[in-house]
């Protein structure tokens, strides 16, 4: 089954089939964005990356 991960601010919602779970992220992850979510063997792994700053560079 495919995992659908949605992040809004410090809130993360994970949907797998008919199952849905909401999680409040710790402060250090709330400032990041979900880069990838997928299975590693039987576990769901969610990777986070720093948000890009607009106009920098």
N, C-alpha and C positions, 0 to 999 in steps of 0.2 A: 504494500500500500504506500501511496505517496504521502509525504508529510507537507502540510501547508502551514508556513510560519509567517505570522504578521506581527510587525512591531509598530507601536504607536507610543512615542515618548519612552517612559519607563515600563510600559506594559507589553508583554509578549503573549500572543495567542498561538497555540499549536493545535492543529486539526489533523487527525489521522482517521480516515473513514468517518464514522459517526461519533467519534470521540473528540471532545474539545477540552482544552485545559488552558486557563489563564495564569500567567506568572508575572509578579512584579519583579523587575530586574534590579540588581544591586546598582548603586549610584555609578560605579565605574563602567558598567555595561550600558547604562541608560544613555550615555553620551556617544555610544557607538551604534553601528547599524549591522543588521544581519547580512553577511556576505554569502553564506551558503548554509543550507540545511540538508542533510542526507543521512543515510544509514551507514554505519561502520559495523559490519557483522550484524548483530541483533540490536545495536544501540543507535539512538538518534543523536547525531552530532550536529551542533549548531556553531558555526564560525562567525565571529564578529570582527569588524574592521572599523578603524577610525573614520568618522564622517569627514568628507572632503570640505574644505573651506572654500566658499564661493569667492572668486576674484583674487585668490592667492596665486602667485607664481608669475 
